[in-house]
Amino acid sequence: MEILEEIRHSPLSGRGVAHQGGAPILEVAGLSVRYESGQVLENITFHLHTAERVAVVGPNGAGKSTLFKVIAGVLSPSEGAVKIFGHNPRGHICIAYLPQRNQVDWNFPVSVADVVMMGRSSKLGLLRWPRRRDWDFVHKSLQEVDLDDLADRQIGELSGGQQQRMFIARALAQEAELMLMDEPLTGLDVSSQEDIFAILDNLRRRQTTIMIATHDLEQAAERFDRVLLLNHKILGFGSPQDVFTPERLTNAYGGRLRLVQSGDDFLALTDSCCNEGE
């Protein structure tokens, strides 16, 4: 359950900071992260526009999860800076970080509604209890992801798709403007994935900006505005057509990728089917 406690007590709690007018929702400049085991991210620079849907792709261990945690303010960079609407991410309450499902103890005795209420913690302030307005936000958020009838259910009783929709409801209750979703579609059947994308389409209309880490290159090419190809460094950032070239994909995946020509295009097959272990 540590990941839920980490979210609940992260630096995002508090009143939040004002947004700088005209600043991009996210700007990353010269970002590097080093662990004792070595360099994870090196000189990462990019920015996002409001309401964009961006896929972050790359092999296992490429640094995708680390990038999300730094943007969310959970980890500090070794070098460089992250700005959310012109300010350091710490103190912002408009960022929602949705972890990989395998990082959660699903046996912990907490209800769906309790997890969604964690999204309101940044609005409550220190030592304040939820008010009726906060519970109204929770139930409305659950309705938007079609989980209102499961509000009292223990989280481990949900299906994989329902668990992911619960995390989206938590972000809705938080009133997040930037959502960082780490492998949300892994292990879900096609129907559950389509349910998630329908919710994401609604979020776009609400001007919510979304970054999703995924291993599905075909899905990234078809369902996202831009893709960020990552393997410790940025190997490409732009439209899928510009980024998914044989040379760039080979640089990112090396021997873990096969390129099969189909007409004038290439089909990329990778073995990166499992969750990232960084």
C-alpha positions as CSV (number, residue, x, y, z in Angstrom):
1,M,0.0,0.0,0.0
2,E,3.0,2.3,0.1
3,I,2.3,3.9,-3.2
4,L,-1.1,5.1,-2.0
5,E,0.5,6.5,1.1
6,E,3.2,8.2,-1.0
7,I,0.5,9.8,-3.1
8,R,-1.5,10.9,-0.1
9,H,1.5,12.5,1.7
10,S,3.4,13.7,-1.3
11,P,4.6,17.4,-1.7
12,L,1.4,18.0,-3.8
13,S,-0.6,18.4,-0.6
14,G,-1.4,21.9,0.4
15,R,-3.0,25.0,-1.0
16,G,-1.1,25.0,-4.2
17,V,0.7,27.7,-6.1
18,A,-0.6,30.2,-8.6
19,H,-0.1,29.5,-12.3
20,Q,2.1,31.8,-14.4
21,G,0.1,33.3,-17.2
22,G,1.3,32.3,-20.7
23,A,3.6,29.5,-19.3
24,P,3.3,26.0,-20.8
25,I,1.5,23.5,-18.6
26,L,4.7,21.4,-18.4
27,E,8.3,22.4,-19.3
28,V,11.3,20.1,-18.7
29,A,14.7,21.6,-19.2
30,G,18.1,19.7,-19.0
31,L,16.6,17.1,-16.7
32,S,19.0,14.4,-15.5
33,V,18.5,11.8,-12.7
34,R,21.3,9.6,-11.3
35,Y,20.9,6.7,-8.9
36,E,23.7,4.8,-7.2
37,S,23.3,2.2,-9.8
38,G,23.9,4.7,-12.6
39,Q,22.3,7.3,-14.9
40,V,18.6,6.9,-15.5
41,L,17.7,10.1,-17.3
42,E,20.1,12.4,-19.2
43,N,19.5,15.9,-20.4
44,I,15.7,15.6,-21.0
45,T,14.2,18.7,-22.5
46,F,10.6,19.1,-23.9
47,H,7.3,20.9,-23.1
48,L,3.7,20.1,-23.5
49,H,0.6,22.1,-24.6
50,T,-2.7,22.2,-22.7
51,A,-5.1,19.3,-23.6
52,E,-2.4,17.3,-25.4
53,R,-2.3,13.5,-25.2
54,V,1.2,12.3,-25.3
55,A,2.5,8.7,-25.2
56,V,5.9,8.0,-23.6
57,V,7.4,4.9,-25.1
58,G,10.6,3.0,-24.7
59,P,12.0,-0.3,-23.5
60,N,11.9,-1.6,-19.9
61,G,14.2,0.4,-17.7
62,A,14.3,3.4,-20.1
63,G,13.4,5.8,-17.3
64,K,9.7,6.4,-18.0
65,S,8.5,5.8,-14.4
66,T,11.4,8.0,-13.1
67,L,10.4,10.8,-15.5
68,F,6.8,10.7,-14.3
69,K,7.8,10.8,-10.6
70,V,10.1,13.8,-11.1
71,I,7.4,15.7,-13.0
72,A,5.0,14.9,-10.2
73,G,7.4,16.2,-7.6
74,V,7.8,12.8,-5.9
75,L,11.5,12.6,-6.9
76,S,14.1,15.4,-7.1
77,P,16.2,15.7,-10.3
78,S,20.0,15.5,-10.1
79,E,20.2,18.3,-12.6
80,G,17.9,20.5,-14.6
81,A,14.4,21.7,-13.8
82,V,10.7,20.9,-14.2
83,K,8.2,23.7,-14.3
84,I,4.4,23.4,-14.1
85,F,2.8,26.6,-15.3
86,G,6.1,28.3,-14.7
87,H,6.8,26.9,-11.2
88,N,8.5,24.0,-9.5
89,P,6.1,21.0,-9.3
90,R,6.3,20.9,-5.5
91,G,3.3,22.7,-4.1
92,H,1.2,22.3,-7.2
93,I,-2.1,20.5,-6.7
94,C,-3.0,20.2,-10.3
95,I,-0.8,17.2,-11.1
96,A,-2.2,13.7,-10.7
97,Y,0.2,10.7,-10.8
98,L,-1.4,7.4,-11.5
99,P,1.0,4.5,-10.6
100,Q,1.3,1.1,-12.2
101,R,-1.2,-1.2,-10.7
102,N,1.4,-3.7,-9.6
103,Q,2.8,-1.1,-7.2
104,V,-0.4,-1.2,-5.1
105,D,-1.3,-3.6,-2.3
106,W,-4.8,-4.5,-3.4
107,N,-5.4,-6.5,-0.2
108,F,-5.3,-3.3,1.9
109,P,-8.7,-2.8,3.6
110,V,-9.7,0.5,1.9
111,S,-12.7,1.2,-0.2
112,V,-12.9,2.7,-3.7
113,A,-14.4,5.9,-2.3
114,D,-11.6,6.2,0.2
115,V,-9.0,6.1,-2.5
116,V,-10.8,8.6,-4.6
117,M,-11.1,10.9,-1.5
118,M,-7.3,10.9,-1.5
119,G,-7.6,13.2,-4.5
120,R,-9.3,15.8,-2.3
121,S,-6.5,15.8,0.4
122,S,-4.7,18.6,-1.4
123,K,-7.9,20.7,-1.2
124,L,-8.5,20.0,2.5
125,G,-5.3,21.5,4.0
126,L,-3.7,20.4,7.2
127,L,-5.8,18.5,9.8
128,R,-9.1,19.2,8.0
129,W,-11.7,16.5,7.6
130,P,-13.7,16.0,4.3
131,R,-16.8,18.1,4.1
132,R,-20.0,17.3,2.2
133,R,-18.7,19.2,-0.8
134,D,-15.6,16.9,-0.9
135,W,-17.8,13.8,-0.8
136,D,-19.9,15.3,-3.6
137,F,-16.8,15.6,-5.6
138,V,-15.9,12.0,-4.9
139,H,-19.3,10.6,-5.9
140,K,-19.5,12.8,-9.0
141,S,-16.0,11.6,-10.1
142,L,-17.0,8.0,-9.6
143,Q,-20.1,8.6,-11.7
144,E,-18.0,9.9,-14.5
145,V,-16.0,6.7,-14.7
146,D,-19.1,4.5,-14.1
147,L,-18.0,3.2,-10.7
148,D,-20.5,5.0,-8.5
149,D,-22.2,1.6,-7.6
150,L,-18.9,0.2,-6.4
151,A,-18.0,3.1,-4.1
152,D,-18.0,0.9,-1.0
153,R,-16.2,-2.0,-2.6
154,Q,-12.8,-3.1,-1.3
155,I,-10.2,-2.2,-4.0
156,G,-9.0,-5.7,-4.5
157,E,-12.4,-6.8,-5.6
158,L,-12.2,-4.7,-8.7
159,S,-11.2,-5.8,-12.1
160,G,-8.1,-4.4,-13.7
161,G,-10.1,-1.9,-15.8
162,Q,-12.1,-0.9,-12.8
163,Q,-9.0,-0.3,-10.7
164,Q,-7.6,2.0,-13.4
165,R,-10.9,3.9,-13.6
166,M,-10.7,4.3,-9.8
167,F,-7.4,6.0,-10.2
168,I,-8.8,8.3,-12.9
169,A,-11.7,9.1,-10.5
170,R,-9.1,10.1,-7.9
171,A,-7.5,12.5,-10.4
172,L,-10.9,13.9,-11.2
173,A,-11.7,14.5,-7.6
174,Q,-8.3,16.3,-7.3
175,E,-9.4,18.5,-10.2
176,A,-6.1,17.7,-11.9
177,E,-5.0,19.6,-15.1
178,L,-2.0,17.3,-15.8
179,M,-2.4,13.5,-15.5
180,L,0.6,11.2,-15.6
181,M,-0.5,7.6,-16.2
182,D,2.1,4.9,-15.8
183,E,1.2,1.8,-17.9
184,P,-2.5,2.2,-17.4
185,L,-3.5,-0.1,-20.2
186,T,-1.2,-3.0,-19.4
187,G,-3.1,-6.3,-18.9
188,L,-6.5,-4.8,-19.9
189,D,-8.6,-6.4,-22.5
190,V,-9.7,-4.4,-25.6
191,S,-13.1,-3.5,-24.1
192,S,-11.5,-2.1,-20.9
193,Q,-9.0,-0.2,-22.9
194,E,-11.7,1.4,-25.0
195,D,-13.5,2.4,-21.8
196,I,-10.3,4.2,-20.7
197,F,-9.9,6.0,-24.0
198,A,-13.5,7.1,-23.9
199,I,-12.8,8.7,-20.5
200,L,-9.6,10.3,-21.9
201,D,-11.6,11.8,-24.8
202,N,-13.9,13.5,-22.3
203,L,-10.9,14.8,-20.4
204,R,-9.5,16.3,-23.5
205,R,-12.7,18.3,-23.9
206,R,-12.1,19.5,-20.4
207,Q,-8.6,20.7,-21.4
208,T,-6.8,18.1,-19.3
209,T,-3.3,17.3,-20.5
210,I,-2.3,13.6,-20.3
211,M,1.0,11.7,-20.5
212,I,0.8,8.0,-20.7
213,A,3.6,5.5,-20.5
214,T,2.9,2.6,-22.8
215,H,4.7,-0.3,-24.6
216,D,2.1,-0.5,-27.4
217,L,3.7,1.3,-30.3
218,E,0.7,0.8,-32.6
219,Q,-1.7,2.3,-30.1
220,A,0.7,5.2,-29.5
221,A,0.8,5.9,-33.2
222,E,-3.0,5.8,-33.6
223,R,-4.4,7.3,-30.4
224,F,-1.9,10.1,-29.3
225,D,-1.1,13.6,-30.6
226,R,2.6,13.2,-30.0
227,V,5.0,10.5,-28.8
228,L,8.2,10.8,-26.7
229,L,10.6,8.0,-27.5
230,L,12.8,7.5,-24.5
231,N,15.8,5.4,-23.6
232,H,17.5,7.4,-20.8
233,K,17.7,10.1,-23.4
234,I,15.0,11.5,-25.7
235,L,15.5,9.8,-29.1
236,G,12.5,11.5,-30.7
237,F,9.6,13.8,-29.7
238,G,6.9,14.8,-32.2
239,S,4.2,13.2,-34.3
240,P,4.2,9.4,-34.5
241,Q,5.0,9.6,-38.2
242,D,8.2,11.6,-37.5
243,V,9.3,9.7,-34.4
244,F,8.6,6.1,-35.4
245,T,11.3,5.7,-38.0
246,P,13.3,2.5,-38.3
247,E,16.5,4.2,-37.3
248,R,15.1,5.8,-34.1
249,L,13.2,2.6,-33.1
250,T,16.3,0.5,-33.5
251,N,18.3,3.0,-31.5
252,A,15.7,2.8,-28.7
253,Y,15.1,-0.9,-28.6
254,G,18.2,-2.5,-30.2
255,G,17.9,-6.2,-30.4
256,R,14.6,-6.2,-28.7
257,L,12.8,-4.9,-31.8
258,R,12.0,-6.4,-35.1
259,L,10.9,-4.3,-38.1
260,V,8.6,-6.0,-40.6
261,Q,7.9,-4.1,-43.8
262,S,4.3,-3.8,-44.7
263,G,3.9,-2.0,-48.0
264,D,5.5,1.4,-47.7
265,D,5.4,1.2,-43.8
266,F,7.2,-0.7,-41.1
267,L,5.6,-2.8,-38.4
268,A,7.6,-2.7,-35.2
269,L,7.4,-5.8,-32.9
270,T,9.1,-5.6,-29.5
271,D,9.3,-7.9,-26.5
272,S,8.7,-5.1,-24.0
273,C,5.4,-6.5,-22.8
274,C,5.9,-6.4,-19.1
275,N,5.9,-3.6,-16.5
276,E,8.9,-1.5,-16.0
277,G,11.3,-2.3,-13.2
278,E,13.5,0.7,-12.6
